[in-house]
Amino acid sequence: MAENFFSHLKTEFYHHHSFTSRLAARTGVMDYIESWYIRKRPNARAGHRSPAAALTAYQTRDQQTLAA
């Protein structure tokens, strides 16, 4: 799983940017993870939805099951 993440990090982000400092690189990676990888990037295991959308759907379905 970690190898898959780092592969995506390199191909989708790292190779398209240049950084002036370690802090800039670290900030850029955190921004990539928080704004794209977790919230928007489609995931095949989640039915080609973003992880955030899949979590919301799961929580909604779980709440409907508890209400029934």
CHARMM internal coordinates of N, CA and C (Angstrom, degrees):
IC EDIT
DIST 1 N 1 CA 1.4373
DIST 1 CA 1 C 1.5300
ANGL 1 N 1 CA 1 C 110.21
DIST 1 C 2 N 1.3164
ANGL 1 CA 1 C 2 N 117.53
DIHE 1 N 1 CA 1 C 2 N -43.73
DIST 2 N 2 CA 1.4587
ANGL 1 C 2 N 2 CA 120.73
DIHE 1 CA 1 C 2 N 2 CA 179.78
DIST 2 CA 2 C 1.5274
ANGL 2 N 2 CA 2 C 110.87
DIHE 1 C 2 N 2 CA 2 C -64.89
DIST 2 C 3 N 1.3267
ANGL 2 CA 2 C 3 N 117.25
DIHE 2 N 2 CA 2 C 3 N -39.12
DIST 3 N 3 CA 1.4661
ANGL 2 C 3 N 3 CA 120.47
DIHE 2 CA 2 C 3 N 3 CA 179.01
DIST 3 CA 3 C 1.5271
ANGL 3 N 3 CA 3 C 110.23
DIHE 2 C 3 N 3 CA 3 C -62.00
DIST 3 C 4 N 1.3193
ANGL 3 CA 3 C 4 N 117.01
DIHE 3 N 3 CA 3 C 4 N -39.57
DIST 4 N 4 CA 1.4547
ANGL 3 C 4 N 4 CA 121.62
DIHE 3 CA 3 C 4 N 4 CA 178.96
DIST 4 CA 4 C 1.5326
ANGL 4 N 4 CA 4 C 110.09
DIHE 3 C 4 N 4 CA 4 C -63.97
DIST 4 C 5 N 1.3214
ANGL 4 CA 4 C 5 N 117.01
DIHE 4 N 4 CA 4 C 5 N -45.44
DIST 5 N 5 CA 1.4641
ANGL 4 C 5 N 5 CA 120.50
DIHE 4 CA 4 C 5 N 5 CA 179.01
DIST 5 CA 5 C 1.5268
ANGL 5 N 5 CA 5 C 111.12
DIHE 4 C 5 N 5 CA 5 C -60.03
DIST 5 C 6 N 1.3338
ANGL 5 CA 5 C 6 N 116.73
DIHE 5 N 5 CA 5 C 6 N -49.06
DIST 6 N 6 CA 1.4625
ANGL 5 C 6 N 6 CA 119.24
DIHE 5 CA 5 C 6 N 6 CA -177.45
DIST 6 CA 6 C 1.5252
ANGL 6 N 6 CA 6 C 111.69
DIHE 5 C 6 N 6 CA 6 C -66.05
DIST 6 C 7 N 1.3071
ANGL 6 CA 6 C 7 N 117.68
DIHE 6 N 6 CA 6 C 7 N -31.35
DIST 7 N 7 CA 1.4601
ANGL 6 C 7 N 7 CA 120.95
DIHE 6 CA 6 C 7 N 7 CA 175.31
DIST 7 CA 7 C 1.5335
ANGL 7 N 7 CA 7 C 110.12
DIHE 6 C 7 N 7 CA 7 C -62.75
DIST 7 C 8 N 1.3351
ANGL 7 CA 7 C 8 N 116.35
DIHE 7 N 7 CA 7 C 8 N -46.04
DIST 8 N 8 CA 1.4667
ANGL 7 C 8 N 8 CA 120.19
DIHE 7 CA 7 C 8 N 8 CA 178.11
DIST 8 CA 8 C 1.5280
ANGL 8 N 8 CA 8 C 111.13
DIHE 7 C 8 N 8 CA 8 C -65.96
DIST 8 C 9 N 1.3046
ANGL 8 CA 8 C 9 N 116.63
DIHE 8 N 8 CA 8 C 9 N -39.72
DIST 9 N 9 CA 1.4661
ANGL 8 C 9 N 9 CA 120.20
DIHE 8 CA 8 C 9 N 9 CA 178.55
DIST 9 CA 9 C 1.5201
ANGL 9 N 9 CA 9 C 110.93
DIHE 8 C 9 N 9 CA 9 C -58.66
DIST 9 C 10 N 1.3154
ANGL 9 CA 9 C 10 N 116.87
DIHE 9 N 9 CA 9 C 10 N -44.59
DIST 10 N 10 CA 1.4681
ANGL 9 C 10 N 10 CA 120.68
DIHE 9 CA 9 C 10 N 10 CA -179.85
DIST 10 CA 10 C 1.5253
ANGL 10 N 10 CA 10 C 111.86
DIHE 9 C 10 N 10 CA 10 C -67.27
DIST 10 C 11 N 1.3326
ANGL 10 CA 10 C 11 N 117.24
DIHE 10 N 10 CA 10 C 11 N -48.01
DIST 11 N 11 CA 1.4648
ANGL 10 C 11 N 11 CA 119.43
DIHE 10 CA 10 C 11 N 11 CA -173.64
DIST 11 CA 11 C 1.5212
ANGL 11 N 11 CA 11 C 112.98
DIHE 10 C 11 N 11 CA 11 C -76.97
DIST 11 C 12 N 1.3337
ANGL 11 CA 11 C 12 N 118.19
DIHE 11 N 11 CA 11 C 12 N -34.49
DIST 12 N 12 CA 1.4584
ANGL 11 C 12 N 12 CA 120.40
DIHE 11 CA 11 C 12 N 12 CA -176.72
DIST 12 CA 12 C 1.5249
ANGL 12 N 12 CA 12 C 113.57
DIHE 11 C 12 N 12 CA 12 C -90.32
DIST 12 C 13 N 1.3286
ANGL 12 CA 12 C 13 N 117.80
DIHE 12 N 12 CA 12 C 13 N -21.14
DIST 13 N 13 CA 1.4550
ANGL 12 C 13 N 13 CA 118.54
DIHE 12 CA 12 C 13 N 13 CA -173.31
DIST 13 CA 13 C 1.5264
ANGL 13 N 13 CA 13 C 113.24
DIHE 12 C 13 N 13 CA 13 C -129.62
DIST 13 C 14 N 1.2990
ANGL 13 CA 13 C 14 N 116.72
DIHE 13 N 13 CA 13 C 14 N -62.25
DIST 14 N 14 CA 1.4596
ANGL 13 C 14 N 14 CA 122.52
DIHE 13 CA 13 C 14 N 14 CA -168.30
DIST 14 CA 14 C 1.5209
ANGL 14 N 14 CA 14 C 113.44
DIHE 13 C 14 N 14 CA 14 C -57.78
DIST 14 C 15 N 1.3204
ANGL 14 CA 14 C 15 N 117.78
DIHE 14 N 14 CA 14 C 15 N -44.87
DIST 15 N 15 CA 1.4676
ANGL 14 C 15 N 15 CA 120.80
DIHE 14 CA 14 C 15 N 15 CA -176.30
DIST 15 CA 15 C 1.5302
ANGL 15 N 15 CA 15 C 113.21
DIHE 14 C 15 N 15 CA 15 C -73.42
DIST 15 C 16 N 1.3220
ANGL 15 CA 15 C 16 N 117.49
DIHE 15 N 15 CA 15 C 16 N -7.21
DIST 16 N 16 CA 1.4617
ANGL 15 C 16 N 16 CA 120.87
DIHE 15 CA 15 C 16 N 16 CA -179.05
DIST 16 CA 16 C 1.5305
ANGL 16 N 16 CA 16 C 112.92
DIHE 15 C 16 N 16 CA 16 C -103.90
DIST 16 C 17 N 1.3242
ANGL 16 CA 16 C 17 N 116.90
DIHE 16 N 16 CA 16 C 17 N 1.23
DIST 17 N 17 CA 1.4619
ANGL 16 C 17 N 17 CA 120.81
DIHE 16 CA 16 C 17 N 17 CA -177.62
DIST 17 CA 17 C 1.5276
ANGL 17 N 17 CA 17 C 110.75
DIHE 16 C 17 N 17 CA 17 C -131.24
DIST 17 C 18 N 1.3178
ANGL 17 CA 17 C 18 N 115.14
DIHE 17 N 17 CA 17 C 18 N 155.03
DIST 18 N 18 CA 1.4622
ANGL 17 C 18 N 18 CA 120.10
DIHE 17 CA 17 C 18 N 18 CA 169.74
DIST 18 CA 18 C 1.5220
ANGL 18 N 18 CA 18 C 106.61
DIHE 17 C 18 N 18 CA 18 C -124.41
DIST 18 C 19 N 1.3116
ANGL 18 CA 18 C 19 N 116.12
DIHE 18 N 18 CA 18 C 19 N 145.56
DIST 19 N 19 CA 1.4504
ANGL 18 C 19 N 19 CA 121.09
DIHE 18 CA 18 C 19 N 19 CA -173.04
DIST 19 CA 19 C 1.5206
ANGL 19 N 19 CA 19 C 110.23
DIHE 18 C 19 N 19 CA 19 C -121.27
DIST 19 C 20 N 1.3221
ANGL 19 CA 19 C 20 N 115.76
DIHE 19 N 19 CA 19 C 20 N 144.57
DIST 20 N 20 CA 1.4600
ANGL 19 C 20 N 20 CA 121.19
DIHE 19 CA 19 C 20 N 20 CA -179.46
DIST 20 CA 20 C 1.5182
ANGL 20 N 20 CA 20 C 112.45
DIHE 19 C 20 N 20 CA 20 C -89.91
DIST 20 C 21 N 1.3340
ANGL 20 CA 20 C 21 N 116.64
DIHE 20 N 20 CA 20 C 21 N -18.82
DIST 21 N 21 CA 1.4615
ANGL 20 C 21 N 21 CA 119.91
DIHE 20 CA 20 C 21 N 21 CA -178.99
DIST 21 CA 21 C 1.5292
ANGL 21 N 21 CA 21 C 109.69
DIHE 20 C 21 N 21 CA 21 C -153.59
DIST 21 C 22 N 1.3119
ANGL 21 CA 21 C 22 N 115.18
DIHE 21 N 21 CA 21 C 22 N 167.71
DIST 22 N 22 CA 1.4636
ANGL 21 C 22 N 22 CA 120.18
DIHE 21 CA 21 C 22 N 22 CA 176.02
DIST 22 CA 22 C 1.5181
ANGL 22 N 22 CA 22 C 111.26
DIHE 21 C 22 N 22 CA 22 C -63.60
DIST 22 C 23 N 1.3229
ANGL 22 CA 22 C 23 N 115.53
DIHE 22 N 22 CA 22 C 23 N -38.02
DIST 23 N 23 CA 1.4576
ANGL 22 C 23 N 23 CA 120.07
DIHE 22 CA 22 C 23 N 23 CA 179.24
DIST 23 CA 23 C 1.5264
ANGL 23 N 23 CA 23 C 111.02
DIHE 22 C 23 N 23 CA 23 C -62.99
DIST 23 C 24 N 1.3239
ANGL 23 CA 23 C 24 N 116.72
DIHE 23 N 23 CA 23 C 24 N -41.90
DIST 24 N 24 CA 1.4660
ANGL 23 C 24 N 24 CA 120.31
DIHE 23 CA 23 C 24 N 24 CA 178.02
DIST 24 CA 24 C 1.5231
ANGL 24 N 24 CA 24 C 110.82
DIHE 23 C 24 N 24 CA 24 C -63.56
DIST 24 C 25 N 1.3214
ANGL 24 CA 24 C 25 N 117.81
DIHE 24 N 24 CA 24 C 25 N -40.50
DIST 25 N 25 CA 1.4624
ANGL 24 C 25 N 25 CA 121.45
DIHE 24 CA 24 C 25 N 25 CA 178.28
DIST 25 CA 25 C 1.5225
ANGL 25 N 25 CA 25 C 110.48
DIHE 24 C 25 N 25 CA 25 C -65.59
DIST 25 C 26 N 1.3089
ANGL 25 CA 25 C 26 N 116.11
DIHE 25 N 25 CA 25 C 26 N -44.65
DIST 26 N 26 CA 1.4728
ANGL 25 C 26 N 26 CA 120.72
DIHE 25 CA 25 C 26 N 26 CA -179.56
DIST 26 CA 26 C 1.5319
ANGL 26 N 26 CA 26 C 110.84
DIHE 25 C 26 N 26 CA 26 C -62.96
DIST 26 C 27 N 1.3225
ANGL 26 CA 26 C 27 N 116.37
DIHE 26 N 26 CA 26 C 27 N -43.84
DIST 27 N 27 CA 1.4606
ANGL 26 C 27 N 27 CA 120.91
DIHE 26 CA 26 C 27 N 27 CA 178.88
DIST 27 CA 27 C 1.5262
ANGL 27 N 27 CA 27 C 110.50
DIHE 26 C 27 N 27 CA 27 C -64.29
DIST 27 C 28 N 1.3123
ANGL 27 CA 27 C 28 N 117.01
DIHE 27 N 27 CA 27 C 28 N -41.84
DIST 28 N 28 CA 1.4651
ANGL 27 C 28 N 28 CA 121.08
DIHE 27 CA 27 C 28 N 28 CA 178.34
DIST 28 CA 28 C 1.5139
ANGL 28 N 28 CA 28 C 112.63
DIHE 27 C 28 N 28 CA 28 C -62.83
DIST 28 C 29 N 1.3194
ANGL 28 CA 28 C 29 N 116.90
DIHE 28 N 28 CA 28 C 29 N -41.97
DIST 29 N 29 CA 1.4712
ANGL 28 C 29 N 29 CA 120.58
DIHE 28 CA 28 C 29 N 29 CA 179.15
DIST 29 CA 29 C 1.5231
ANGL 29 N 29 CA 29 C 110.06
DIHE 28 C 29 N 29 CA 29 C -65.28
DIST 29 C 30 N 1.3149
ANGL 29 CA 29 C 30 N 117.56
DIHE 29 N 29 CA 29 C 30 N -43.51
DIST 30 N 30 CA 1.4632
ANGL 29 C 30 N 30 CA 120.10
DIHE 29 CA 29 C 30 N 30 CA 179.25
DIST 30 CA 30 C 1.5278
ANGL 30 N 30 CA 30 C 111.07
DIHE 29 C 30 N 30 CA 30 C -63.63
DIST 30 C 31 N 1.3264
ANGL 30 CA 30 C 31 N 116.59
DIHE 30 N 30 CA 30 C 31 N -38.65
DIST 31 N 31 CA 1.4579
ANGL 30 C 31 N 31 CA 120.32
DIHE 30 CA 30 C 31 N 31 CA 177.36
DIST 31 CA 31 C 1.5266
ANGL 31 N 31 CA 31 C 110.35
DIHE 30 C 31 N 31 CA 31 C -64.89
DIST 31 C 32 N 1.3309
ANGL 31 CA 31 C 32 N 117.27
DIHE 31 N 31 CA 31 C 32 N -42.44
DIST 32 N 32 CA 1.4654
ANGL 31 C 32 N 32 CA 121.50
DIHE 31 CA 31 C 32 N 32 CA 177.19
DIST 32 CA 32 C 1.5247
ANGL 32 N 32 CA 32 C 110.82
DIHE 31 C 32 N 32 CA 32 C -58.89
DIST 32 C 33 N 1.3162
ANGL 32 CA 32 C 33 N 116.58
DIHE 32 N 32 CA 32 C 33 N -46.27
DIST 33 N 33 CA 1.4613
ANGL 32 C 33 N 33 CA 120.34
DIHE 32 CA 32 C 33 N 33 CA -178.43
DIST 33 CA 33 C 1.5206
ANGL 33 N 33 CA 33 C 110.85
DIHE 32 C 33 N 33 CA 33 C -65.00
DIST 33 C 34 N 1.3235
ANGL 33 CA 33 C 34 N 116.63
DIHE 33 N 33 CA 33 C 34 N -49.34
DIST 34 N 34 CA 1.4616
ANGL 33 C 34 N 34 CA 120.75
DIHE 33 CA 33 C 34 N 34 CA -175.29
DIST 34 CA 34 C 1.5293
ANGL 34 N 34 CA 34 C 113.74
DIHE 33 C 34 N 34 CA 34 C -71.49
DIST 34 C 35 N 1.3299
ANGL 34 CA 34 C 35 N 117.27
DIHE 34 N 34 CA 34 C 35 N -41.40
DIST 35 N 35 CA 1.4638
ANGL 34 C 35 N 35 CA 118.57
DIHE 34 CA 34 C 35 N 35 CA -173.46
DIST 35 CA 35 C 1.5226
ANGL 35 N 35 CA 35 C 114.05
DIHE 34 C 35 N 35 CA 35 C -92.85
DIST 35 C 36 N 1.3084
ANGL 35 CA 35 C 36 N 119.10
DIHE 35 N 35 CA 35 C 36 N -26.82
DIST 36 N 36 CA 1.4686
ANGL 35 C 36 N 36 CA 119.87
DIHE 35 CA 35 C 36 N 36 CA -177.00
DIST 36 CA 36 C 1.5232
ANGL 36 N 36 CA 36 C 112.24
DIHE 35 C 36 N 36 CA 36 C -113.85
DIST 36 C 37 N 1.3144
ANGL 36 CA 36 C 37 N 117.32
DIHE 36 N 36 CA 36 C 37 N -57.49
DIST 37 N 37 CA 1.4637
ANGL 36 C 37 N 37 CA 120.73
DIHE 36 CA 36 C 37 N 37 CA -170.81
DIST 37 CA 37 C 1.5293
ANGL 37 N 37 CA 37 C 111.76
DIHE 36 C 37 N 37 CA 37 C -63.68
DIST 37 C 38 N 1.3183
ANGL 37 CA 37 C 38 N 118.36
DIHE 37 N 37 CA 37 C 38 N -43.70
DIST 38 N 38 CA 1.4621
ANGL 37 C 38 N 38 CA 120.88
DIHE 37 CA 37 C 38 N 38 CA -177.41
DIST 38 CA 38 C 1.5240
ANGL 38 N 38 CA 38 C 111.97
DIHE 37 C 38 N 38 CA 38 C -83.30
DIST 38 C 39 N 1.3117
ANGL 38 CA 38 C 39 N 117.81
DIHE 38 N 38 CA 38 C 39 N -40.10
DIST 39 N 39 CA 1.4592
ANGL 38 C 39 N 39 CA 120.25
DIHE 38 CA 38 C 39 N 39 CA -169.99
DIST 39 CA 39 C 1.5226
ANGL 39 N 39 CA 39 C 115.56
DIHE 38 C 39 N 39 CA 39 C -94.27
DIST 39 C 40 N 1.3296
ANGL 39 CA 39 C 40 N 119.06
DIHE 39 N 39 CA 39 C 40 N -32.99
DIST 40 N 40 CA 1.4636
ANGL 39 C 40 N 40 CA 119.84
DIHE 39 CA 39 C 40 N 40 CA -170.08
DIST 40 CA 40 C 1.5227
ANGL 40 N 40 CA 40 C 115.47
DIHE 39 C 40 N 40 CA 40 C -121.95
DIST 40 C 41 N 1.3254
ANGL 40 CA 40 C 41 N 118.23
DIHE 40 N 40 CA 40 C 41 N -27.47
DIST 41 N 41 CA 1.4608
ANGL 40 C 41 N 41 CA 121.12
DIHE 40 CA 40 C 41 N 41 CA -172.38
DIST 41 CA 41 C 1.5279
ANGL 41 N 41 CA 41 C 111.53
DIHE 40 C 41 N 41 CA 41 C -66.41
DIST 41 C 42 N 1.3487
ANGL 41 CA 41 C 42 N 118.80
DIHE 41 N 41 CA 41 C 42 N 122.80
DIST 42 N 42 CA 1.4684
ANGL 41 C 42 N 42 CA 120.95
DIHE 41 CA 41 C 42 N 42 CA 178.17
DIST 42 CA 42 C 1.5304
ANGL 42 N 42 CA 42 C 111.32
DIHE 41 C 42 N 42 CA 42 C -62.08
DIST 42 C 43 N 1.3114
ANGL 42 CA 42 C 43 N 115.85
DIHE 42 N 42 CA 42 C 43 N 143.60
DIST 43 N 43 CA 1.4504
ANGL 42 C 43 N 43 CA 121.86
DIHE 42 CA 42 C 43 N 43 CA -177.85
DIST 43 CA 43 C 1.5265
ANGL 43 N 43 CA 43 C 108.89
DIHE 42 C 43 N 43 CA 43 C -127.15
DIST 43 C 44 N 1.3210
ANGL 43 CA 43 C 44 N 117.48
DIHE 43 N 43 CA 43 C 44 N 125.64
DIST 44 N 44 CA 1.4640
ANGL 43 C 44 N 44 CA 121.88
DIHE 43 CA 43 C 44 N 44 CA -176.99
DIST 44 CA 44 C 1.5304
ANGL 44 N 44 CA 44 C 111.70
DIHE 43 C 44 N 44 CA 44 C -61.37
DIST 44 C 45 N 1.3083
ANGL 44 CA 44 C 45 N 117.41
DIHE 44 N 44 CA 44 C 45 N -38.67
DIST 45 N 45 CA 1.4688
ANGL 44 C 45 N 45 CA 120.13
DIHE 44 CA 44 C 45 N 45 CA -179.55
DIST 45 CA 45 C 1.5123
ANGL 45 N 45 CA 45 C 112.86
DIHE 44 C 45 N 45 CA 45 C -69.99
DIST 45 C 46 N 1.3082
ANGL 45 CA 45 C 46 N 117.35
DIHE 45 N 45 CA 45 C 46 N -18.36
DIST 46 N 46 CA 1.4625
ANGL 45 C 46 N 46 CA 121.44
DIHE 45 CA 45 C 46 N 46 CA 179.57
DIST 46 CA 46 C 1.5292
ANGL 46 N 46 CA 46 C 110.91
DIHE 45 C 46 N 46 CA 46 C -101.70
DIST 46 C 47 N 1.3244
ANGL 46 CA 46 C 47 N 116.72
DIHE 46 N 46 CA 46 C 47 N 24.32
DIST 47 N 47 CA 1.4604
ANGL 46 C 47 N 47 CA 120.16
DIHE 46 CA 46 C 47 N 47 CA 179.62
DIST 47 CA 47 C 1.5164
ANGL 47 N 47 CA 47 C 112.80
DIHE 46 C 47 N 47 CA 47 C 71.89
DIST 47 C 48 N 1.3195
ANGL 47 CA 47 C 48 N 117.07
DIHE 47 N 47 CA 47 C 48 N 32.87
DIST 48 N 48 CA 1.4733
ANGL 47 C 48 N 48 CA 124.78
DIHE 47 CA 47 C 48 N 48 CA -179.69
DIST 48 CA 48 C 1.5233
ANGL 48 N 48 CA 48 C 111.45
DIHE 47 C 48 N 48 CA 48 C 60.02
DIST 48 C 49 N 1.3255
ANGL 48 CA 48 C 49 N 115.27
DIHE 48 N 48 CA 48 C 49 N 32.60
DIST 49 N 49 CA 1.4642
ANGL 48 C 49 N 49 CA 121.78
DIHE 48 CA 48 C 49 N 49 CA 172.25
DIST 49 CA 49 C 1.5168
ANGL 49 N 49 CA 49 C 107.88
DIHE 48 C 49 N 49 CA 49 C -109.42
DIST 49 C 50 N 1.3144
ANGL 49 CA 49 C 50 N 115.82
DIHE 49 N 49 CA 49 C 50 N 162.79
DIST 50 N 50 CA 1.4579
ANGL 49 C 50 N 50 CA 119.03
DIHE 49 CA 49 C 50 N 50 CA 176.04
DIST 50 CA 50 C 1.5233
ANGL 50 N 50 CA 50 C 108.24
DIHE 49 C 50 N 50 CA 50 C -70.71
DIST 50 C 51 N 1.3232
ANGL 50 CA 50 C 51 N 117.31
DIHE 50 N 50 CA 50 C 51 N 153.93
DIST 51 N 51 CA 1.4609
ANGL 50 C 51 N 51 CA 119.17
DIHE 50 CA 50 C 51 N 51 CA 178.16
DIST 51 CA 51 C 1.5292
ANGL 51 N 51 CA 51 C 112.63
DIHE 50 C 51 N 51 CA 51 C -56.88
DIST 51 C 52 N 1.3147
ANGL 51 CA 51 C 52 N 117.72
DIHE 51 N 51 CA 51 C 52 N -37.81
DIST 52 N 52 CA 1.4665
ANGL 51 C 52 N 52 CA 119.98
DIHE 51 CA 51 C 52 N 52 CA 178.93
DIST 52 CA 52 C 1.5280
ANGL 52 N 52 CA 52 C 110.94
DIHE 51 C 52 N 52 CA 52 C -64.87
DIST 52 C 53 N 1.3355
ANGL 52 CA 52 C 53 N 117.52
DIHE 52 N 52 CA 52 C 53 N -41.15
DIST 53 N 53 CA 1.4661
ANGL 52 C 53 N 53 CA 121.23
DIHE 52 CA 52 C 53 N 53 CA 178.70
DIST 53 CA 53 C 1.5315
ANGL 53 N 53 CA 53 C 110.84
DIHE 52 C 53 N 53 CA 53 C -67.44
DIST 53 C 54 N 1.3167
ANGL 53 CA 53 C 54 N 116.99
DIHE 53 N 53 CA 53 C 54 N -39.22
DIST 54 N 54 CA 1.4668
ANGL 53 C 54 N 54 CA 120.72
DIHE 53 CA 53 C 54 N 54 CA 178.29
DIST 54 CA 54 C 1.5279
ANGL 54 N 54 CA 54 C 110.91
DIHE 53 C 54 N 54 CA 54 C -65.12
DIST 54 C 55 N 1.3300
ANGL 54 CA 54 C 55 N 117.14
DIHE 54 N 54 CA 54 C 55 N -40.43
DIST 55 N 55 CA 1.4622
ANGL 54 C 55 N 55 CA 120.82
DIHE 54 CA 54 C 55 N 55 CA 177.73
DIST 55 CA 55 C 1.5203
ANGL 55 N 55 CA 55 C 110.87
DIHE 54 C 55 N 55 CA 55 C -64.33
DIST 55 C 56 N 1.3173
ANGL 55 CA 55 C 56 N 117.47
DIHE 55 N 55 CA 55 C 56 N -43.25
DIST 56 N 56 CA 1.4599
ANGL 55 C 56 N 56 CA 121.05
DIHE 55 CA 55 C 56 N 56 CA 178.38
DIST 56 CA 56 C 1.5252
ANGL 56 N 56 CA 56 C 110.80
DIHE 55 C 56 N 56 CA 56 C -61.83
DIST 56 C 57 N 1.3314
ANGL 56 CA 56 C 57 N 117.10
DIHE 56 N 56 CA 56 C 57 N -43.98
DIST 57 N 57 CA 1.4656
ANGL 56 C 57 N 57 CA 120.85
DIHE 56 CA 56 C 57 N 57 CA 178.30
DIST 57 CA 57 C 1.5273
ANGL 57 N 57 CA 57 C 110.94
DIHE 56 C 57 N 57 CA 57 C -62.94
DIST 57 C 58 N 1.3107
ANGL 57 CA 57 C 58 N 116.91
DIHE 57 N 57 CA 57 C 58 N -41.21
DIST 58 N 58 CA 1.4581
ANGL 57 C 58 N 58 CA 121.26
DIHE 57 CA 57 C 58 N 58 CA 178.82
DIST 58 CA 58 C 1.5336
ANGL 58 N 58 CA 58 C 110.84
DIHE 57 C 58 N 58 CA 58 C -63.64
DIST 58 C 59 N 1.3272
ANGL 58 CA 58 C 59 N 116.21
DIHE 58 N 58 CA 58 C 59 N -46.00
DIST 59 N 59 CA 1.4606
ANGL 58 C 59 N 59 CA 119.79
DIHE 58 CA 58 C 59 N 59 CA -179.30
DIST 59 CA 59 C 1.5207
ANGL 59 N 59 CA 59 C 111.28
DIHE 58 C 59 N 59 CA 59 C -65.79
DIST 59 C 60 N 1.3225
ANGL 59 CA 59 C 60 N 118.17
DIHE 59 N 59 CA 59 C 60 N -37.68
DIST 60 N 60 CA 1.4594
ANGL 59 C 60 N 60 CA 122.22
DIHE 59 CA 59 C 60 N 60 CA 177.43
DIST 60 CA 60 C 1.5240
ANGL 60 N 60 CA 60 C 109.71
DIHE 59 C 60 N 60 CA 60 C -64.12
DIST 60 C 61 N 1.3130
ANGL 60 CA 60 C 61 N 116.77
DIHE 60 N 60 CA 60 C 61 N -46.26
DIST 61 N 61 CA 1.4700
ANGL 60 C 61 N 61 CA 121.39
DIHE 60 CA 60 C 61 N 61 CA 179.87
DIST 61 CA 61 C 1.5212
ANGL 61 N 61 CA 61 C 110.01
DIHE 60 C 61 N 61 CA 61 C -63.23
DIST 61 C 62 N 1.3331
ANGL 61 CA 61 C 62 N 117.04
DIHE 61 N 61 CA 61 C 62 N -40.16
DIST 62 N 62 CA 1.4526
ANGL 61 C 62 N 62 CA 121.90
DIHE 61 CA 61 C 62 N 62 CA 179.59
DIST 62 CA 62 C 1.5344
ANGL 62 N 62 CA 62 C 110.33
DIHE 61 C 62 N 62 CA 62 C -64.27
DIST 62 C 63 N 1.3210
ANGL 62 CA 62 C 63 N 117.34
DIHE 62 N 62 CA 62 C 63 N -42.04
DIST 63 N 63 CA 1.4633
ANGL 62 C 63 N 63 CA 120.99
DIHE 62 CA 62 C 63 N 63 CA 179.24
DIST 63 CA 63 C 1.5250
ANGL 63 N 63 CA 63 C 111.27
DIHE 62 C 63 N 63 CA 63 C -66.63
DIST 63 C 64 N 1.3323
ANGL 63 CA 63 C 64 N 117.49
DIHE 63 N 63 CA 63 C 64 N -36.86
DIST 64 N 64 CA 1.4692
ANGL 63 C 64 N 64 CA 120.92
DIHE 63 CA 63 C 64 N 64 CA 177.67
DIST 64 CA 64 C 1.5149
ANGL 64 N 64 CA 64 C 110.88
DIHE 63 C 64 N 64 CA 64 C -66.09
DIST 64 C 65 N 1.3308
ANGL 64 CA 64 C 65 N 117.07
DIHE 64 N 64 CA 64 C 65 N -36.54
DIST 65 N 65 CA 1.4607
ANGL 64 C 65 N 65 CA 121.52
DIHE 64 CA 64 C 65 N 65 CA 178.66
DIST 65 CA 65 C 1.5279
ANGL 65 N 65 CA 65 C 109.93
DIHE 64 C 65 N 65 CA 65 C -67.06
DIST 65 C 66 N 1.3126
ANGL 65 CA 65 C 66 N 117.26
DIHE 65 N 65 CA 65 C 66 N -41.55
DIST 66 N 66 CA 1.4594
ANGL 65 C 66 N 66 CA 120.89
DIHE 65 CA 65 C 66 N 66 CA 179.35
DIST 66 CA 66 C 1.5243
ANGL 66 N 66 CA 66 C 112.06
DIHE 65 C 66 N 66 CA 66 C -68.00
DIST 66 C 67 N 1.3369
ANGL 66 CA 66 C 67 N 116.99
DIHE 66 N 66 CA 66 C 67 N -32.88
DIST 67 N 67 CA 1.4597
ANGL 66 C 67 N 67 CA 120.87
DIHE 66 CA 66 C 67 N 67 CA -179.73
DIST 67 CA 67 C 1.5194
ANGL 67 N 67 CA 67 C 112.33
DIHE 66 C 67 N 67 CA 67 C -74.23
DIST 67 C 68 N 1.3135
ANGL 67 CA 67 C 68 N 117.11
DIHE 67 N 67 CA 67 C 68 N -24.25
DIST 68 N 68 CA 1.4724
ANGL 67 C 68 N 68 CA 121.24
DIHE 67 CA 67 C 68 N 68 CA -176.87
DIST 68 CA 68 C 1.4998
ANGL 68 N 68 CA 68 C 113.24
DIHE 67 C 68 N 68 CA 68 C -77.24
END
COOR INIT
IC SEED 1 N 1 CA 1 C
IC BUILD
